[in-house]
Amino acid sequence: MILTWVVVVAGIAAIGAAGYMVLQGWNLLDSLYMAVITLTTTGFREVHPLSPAGQVWTMMMSVVAIGIIFGTVGIVAEQTVGDAWTGRRGQRLMQRLVDSLSGHYIICGYGRVGSLVARDLTAAGHDVVVLDIGEDSLSRAEADGYPVIHGDGTSDTVLLRAGITRARGLVSCIDSDASNVYVTLSARTLNPDLFIVGRAGDEGVVQKLRIAGADRAISPYTMAGTTIANMALRPRVLEFIDAALSRGDLAFTLEEVTVDASLAGQTVADLRARKVFTLAISRTEGTYEANPSDSRVLSLDEHLIVSGSSEAVAALG
């Protein structure tokens, strides 16, 4: 629109100069100069004395100049207000989308780690909201199809805007260990039931994240080293587990299931009859009862590591 307006103004100046050349018989430079000072309402005196026809032409040019001035102000104002309105309107629409979510995951930090976490959570069928302070990161997240909130995850206000009280989990993978600890502390305070995973750049920060309230704390560098070692020692085991977890071409999946009221009192054999195989049972964090017997009775809130088809596992409720 602005480019079009510039072309129009230049065209009017050219027409004005042509008028002076025809009516007054002036040369191109004098005519163009007179047309420009008239259109810009500069107020310099005439280049040469004007004939009656030249005076009428100058009055017409002056009226056109007023239109150009007000038109220019209007276009600039419209462009400025339009950009501001579009930005605010986009933010309101994004906030409305986030407000409609429940049981979603919040990703704090959309770097290399955060983008991979968001991708895998989405692939597993979960909604994701991305928090970041970097415009480039937010633009990439939006381009990838995620709702975004611009702000610092260490702020309670920003976390509340991301729907933390309705969220299922939060993953803090900012490039700052201090920020991850603070985000974890704030998130745990706002939602005591939230499942929180924190990223530790340094192995020594893992314990600090746990103290701050993280359910799990992971150092990507330590995990990468362990994964590489296992890939060298037992490659097929690792590939098999990865394929099962990522729901590849295998006919079954590995899942964690929490025993609810509908499963409590049933036995491992009952699950087997439903084509779900119990690999281990966990009552407390870090402890596992591997290969439980068929007669093992399930108790409320125990965690089962099971395998089976996606349909069979989903049918457990």
C-alpha positions as CSV (number, residue, x, y, z in Angstrom):
1,M,0.0,0.0,0.0
2,I,2.8,2.4,0.9
3,L,4.7,1.7,-2.4
4,T,1.5,2.4,-4.3
5,W,1.0,5.7,-2.5
6,V,4.5,6.8,-3.3
7,V,4.0,6.0,-7.0
8,V,0.7,8.0,-7.0
9,V,2.4,11.0,-5.4
10,A,5.3,10.9,-7.9
11,G,2.8,10.7,-10.7
12,I,0.9,13.7,-9.5
13,A,4.1,15.7,-9.2
14,A,4.9,14.7,-12.8
15,I,1.4,15.8,-14.0
16,G,1.8,19.1,-12.1
17,A,5.2,19.7,-13.8
18,A,3.7,18.9,-17.2
19,G,0.9,21.4,-16.5
20,Y,3.4,24.2,-15.8
21,M,5.4,23.3,-18.9
22,V,2.3,23.6,-21.1
23,L,0.5,26.5,-19.5
24,Q,3.6,28.6,-18.6
25,G,6.1,27.4,-21.1
26,W,8.7,26.8,-18.4
27,N,11.5,24.3,-18.7
28,L,11.4,20.9,-17.0
29,L,13.4,21.8,-13.9
30,D,11.5,25.0,-13.1
31,S,8.2,23.2,-13.7
32,L,9.1,20.3,-11.5
33,Y,10.4,22.6,-8.8
34,M,7.2,24.6,-8.8
35,A,5.1,21.4,-8.7
36,V,7.0,20.0,-5.7
37,I,7.0,23.1,-3.6
38,T,3.3,23.4,-4.2
39,L,2.5,19.8,-3.3
40,T,4.6,20.0,-0.2
41,T,3.1,23.4,0.8
42,T,6.6,24.7,1.3
43,G,5.5,28.3,0.7
44,F,8.3,29.6,-1.5
45,R,7.4,32.3,-4.0
46,E,6.7,31.4,-7.6
47,V,9.7,30.6,-9.9
48,H,8.4,33.0,-12.5
49,P,5.3,35.2,-12.6
50,L,2.1,33.2,-13.2
51,S,-0.5,33.7,-15.8
52,P,-4.2,33.4,-14.8
53,A,-4.1,29.8,-16.2
54,G,-1.0,29.1,-14.1
55,Q,-2.6,30.6,-11.0
56,V,-5.7,28.3,-11.4
57,W,-3.4,25.3,-12.0
58,T,-1.4,26.2,-8.8
59,M,-4.7,26.4,-6.8
60,M,-5.7,23.0,-8.1
61,M,-2.3,21.6,-7.1
62,S,-2.6,23.1,-3.6
63,V,-6.0,21.4,-3.1
64,V,-4.4,18.1,-4.3
65,A,-1.5,18.7,-1.8
66,I,-4.0,18.8,1.1
67,G,-5.4,15.5,0.0
68,I,-1.9,14.0,-0.2
69,I,-0.9,15.2,3.3
70,F,-4.0,13.9,5.0
71,G,-3.9,10.7,2.9
72,T,-0.3,10.1,3.9
73,V,-1.1,10.6,7.6
74,G,-4.0,8.3,7.3
75,I,-2.1,5.5,5.6
76,V,0.8,5.7,8.1
77,A,-1.7,5.7,11.0
78,E,-3.6,2.8,9.5
79,Q,-0.4,0.8,8.9
80,T,0.8,1.4,12.5
81,V,-2.5,0.8,14.2
82,G,-3.2,-2.2,11.9
83,D,0.1,-3.8,12.9
84,A,-0.5,-3.2,16.6
85,W,-4.0,-4.5,16.3
86,T,-3.0,-7.6,14.4
87,G,-0.3,-8.4,17.0
88,R,-2.7,-7.9,19.9
89,R,-5.5,-9.8,18.1
90,G,-3.1,-12.7,17.4
91,Q,-2.1,-12.8,21.0
92,R,-5.7,-12.9,22.1
93,L,-6.5,-15.7,19.8
94,M,-3.5,-17.6,20.9
95,Q,-4.4,-17.1,24.6
96,R,-8.0,-18.2,23.9
97,L,-6.6,-21.4,22.3
98,V,-4.4,-22.1,25.4
99,D,-7.3,-21.4,27.7
100,S,-9.3,-24.1,26.0
101,L,-6.7,-26.8,26.7
102,S,-6.7,-29.1,29.7
103,G,-4.4,-32.0,30.5
104,H,-1.7,-30.6,28.3
105,Y,2.0,-30.4,28.6
106,I,4.0,-27.1,29.0
107,I,7.4,-27.0,27.4
108,C,9.6,-24.2,28.8
109,G,12.4,-23.5,26.3
110,Y,12.0,-24.4,22.6
111,G,15.6,-25.1,21.7
112,R,16.9,-28.4,20.3
113,V,15.9,-30.4,23.3
114,G,12.5,-28.7,23.7
115,S,11.5,-29.1,20.1
116,L,12.2,-32.8,20.2
117,V,10.2,-33.2,23.5
118,A,7.3,-31.3,21.9
119,R,7.4,-33.5,18.8
120,D,7.4,-36.7,20.7
121,L,4.6,-35.6,23.1
122,T,2.5,-34.5,20.1
123,A,3.2,-37.8,18.4
124,A,1.9,-39.6,21.6
125,G,-1.4,-37.6,21.2
126,H,-0.9,-34.9,23.8
127,D,-1.5,-31.2,23.5
128,V,1.6,-29.0,24.0
129,V,2.0,-25.3,24.9
130,V,5.4,-23.7,24.4
131,L,6.9,-21.0,26.6
132,D,9.9,-19.0,25.6
133,I,11.3,-15.5,25.6
134,G,13.0,-15.7,22.2
135,E,11.1,-14.5,19.2
136,D,13.0,-16.8,16.9
137,S,12.1,-19.8,19.1
138,L,8.5,-18.8,19.3
139,S,8.3,-18.3,15.6
140,R,9.7,-21.8,15.0
141,A,7.2,-23.3,17.5
142,E,4.3,-21.5,15.8
143,A,5.5,-22.8,12.4
144,D,5.6,-26.3,13.9
145,G,2.0,-25.9,14.9
146,Y,2.2,-25.3,18.7
147,P,0.4,-22.7,20.8
148,V,2.9,-20.4,22.2
149,I,3.1,-18.0,25.2
150,H,5.8,-15.2,25.1
151,G,7.3,-14.9,28.5
152,D,9.7,-16.2,31.2
153,G,8.7,-19.5,32.7
154,T,10.1,-18.4,36.0
155,S,7.1,-16.0,36.2
156,D,4.0,-17.2,38.0
157,T,1.9,-15.0,35.8
158,V,3.3,-16.5,32.6
159,L,2.8,-20.1,33.9
160,L,-0.8,-19.3,34.8
161,R,-1.3,-17.9,31.3
162,A,0.0,-21.3,30.0
163,G,-2.7,-23.1,32.0
164,I,-0.4,-24.7,34.5
165,T,-3.3,-25.3,36.9
166,R,-5.0,-27.4,34.2
167,A,-1.8,-29.0,32.8
168,R,-0.9,-32.6,33.1
169,G,2.9,-32.0,33.0
170,L,5.7,-29.6,32.5
171,V,9.1,-30.1,30.9
172,S,11.7,-27.4,31.7
173,C,14.5,-27.5,29.2
174,I,15.9,-24.0,29.2
175,D,19.6,-23.6,28.5
176,S,20.1,-22.2,32.1
177,D,20.2,-24.6,35.1
178,A,19.2,-21.8,37.4
179,S,16.2,-21.0,35.3
180,N,15.1,-24.7,35.2
181,V,15.4,-25.0,39.0
182,Y,13.3,-21.8,39.5
183,V,10.7,-22.9,36.9
184,T,10.4,-26.2,38.7
185,L,10.0,-24.5,42.1
186,S,7.3,-22.1,40.7
187,A,5.5,-24.8,38.8
188,R,5.3,-27.1,41.9
189,T,4.0,-24.3,44.0
190,L,1.2,-23.5,41.5
191,N,0.2,-27.1,40.8
192,P,1.2,-29.7,43.4
193,D,-0.1,-32.5,41.2
194,L,1.8,-31.6,38.1
195,F,4.3,-34.1,36.7
196,I,7.6,-32.1,36.2
197,V,10.6,-33.1,34.3
198,G,13.7,-30.8,34.5
199,R,16.7,-30.6,32.3
200,A,20.1,-30.4,34.0
201,G,23.1,-29.2,32.0
202,D,25.3,-30.3,34.8
203,E,25.0,-33.6,36.6
204,G,25.2,-31.8,40.0
205,V,22.0,-29.9,39.2
206,V,19.9,-33.1,39.1
207,Q,19.6,-33.2,42.9
208,K,18.7,-29.5,43.1
209,L,15.9,-30.1,40.6
210,R,14.6,-33.0,42.6
211,I,14.7,-30.8,45.8
212,A,12.9,-28.0,43.9
213,G,10.0,-30.4,43.1
214,A,10.9,-32.2,39.8
215,D,9.5,-35.7,39.5
216,R,12.3,-36.5,37.2
217,A,15.6,-34.7,36.5
218,I,17.7,-35.6,33.5
219,S,21.1,-34.5,32.2
220,P,21.0,-34.9,28.4
221,Y,24.7,-35.3,28.2
222,T,24.8,-38.1,30.8
223,M,21.9,-39.8,29.1
224,A,23.5,-39.5,25.7
225,G,26.7,-41.2,27.1
226,T,24.7,-44.0,28.6
227,T,22.7,-44.5,25.4
228,I,25.8,-44.6,23.3
229,A,27.4,-47.2,25.6
230,N,24.3,-49.3,25.5
231,M,24.1,-49.0,21.8
232,A,27.6,-50.5,21.6
233,L,26.9,-53.2,24.2
234,R,23.4,-54.3,23.4
235,P,22.2,-52.6,20.2
236,R,19.3,-54.9,19.4
237,V,17.8,-54.5,22.9
238,L,18.0,-50.7,22.7
239,E,16.6,-50.6,19.2
240,F,13.8,-52.9,20.2
241,I,12.8,-50.8,23.2
242,D,13.1,-47.6,21.2
243,A,10.8,-49.0,18.5
244,A,8.3,-50.1,21.0
245,L,8.2,-46.8,22.8
246,S,8.0,-44.8,19.6
247,R,5.2,-47.0,18.3
248,G,6.9,-48.0,15.1
249,D,6.1,-51.0,13.0
250,L,6.0,-53.4,15.9
251,A,2.7,-55.1,16.7
252,F,2.9,-53.9,20.3
253,T,3.9,-51.1,22.6
254,L,5.5,-50.6,26.0
255,E,3.4,-48.4,28.4
256,E,3.2,-47.3,32.0
257,V,-0.3,-47.8,33.5
258,T,-1.4,-46.6,36.9
259,V,-3.8,-49.0,38.7
260,D,-7.1,-47.3,39.2
261,A,-10.3,-48.5,40.8
262,S,-11.2,-50.5,37.7
263,L,-8.0,-52.5,37.8
264,A,-7.4,-52.8,41.6
265,G,-8.1,-56.3,42.8
266,Q,-7.4,-57.9,39.4
267,T,-4.5,-60.2,38.9
268,V,-1.6,-60.3,36.4
269,A,-3.4,-63.3,34.9
270,D,-6.5,-61.2,34.3
271,L,-4.5,-58.7,32.3
272,R,-2.8,-61.5,30.4
273,A,-6.2,-62.8,29.4
274,R,-6.8,-59.3,27.9
275,K,-3.5,-59.7,25.9
276,V,-1.7,-57.3,28.1
277,F,1.6,-58.6,29.6
278,T,2.9,-57.2,32.9
279,L,6.7,-56.8,32.8
280,A,7.1,-55.1,36.2
281,I,5.2,-53.5,39.0
282,S,6.4,-50.4,40.8
283,R,5.1,-49.4,44.2
284,T,7.6,-46.7,45.0
285,E,9.9,-44.7,42.8
286,G,13.0,-46.5,41.7
287,T,11.8,-50.0,42.9
288,Y,10.4,-52.6,40.5
289,E,8.9,-56.1,41.0
290,A,10.0,-57.7,37.7
291,N,8.1,-60.6,36.1
292,P,5.3,-60.8,38.7
293,S,3.5,-64.1,39.0
294,D,0.1,-64.6,37.5
295,S,-1.5,-64.7,40.9
296,R,-0.1,-61.3,41.9
297,V,-3.1,-59.0,42.9
298,L,-2.9,-55.4,41.7
299,S,-3.3,-52.6,44.3
300,L,-4.6,-49.1,43.8
301,D,-2.0,-46.5,42.6
302,E,0.6,-49.1,41.7
303,H,2.4,-48.5,38.4
304,L,2.6,-51.2,35.9
305,I,5.1,-51.6,33.0
306,V,3.1,-53.5,30.4
307,S,3.4,-54.6,26.8
308,G,0.7,-55.4,24.3
309,S,-1.0,-53.9,21.3
310,S,-1.9,-50.2,21.5
311,E,-5.6,-51.2,21.4
312,A,-5.3,-53.7,24.3
313,V,-3.3,-51.3,26.5
314,A,-5.7,-48.4,25.8
315,A,-8.6,-50.7,26.7
316,L,-7.3,-50.8,30.3
317,G,-8.7,-47.4,30.8
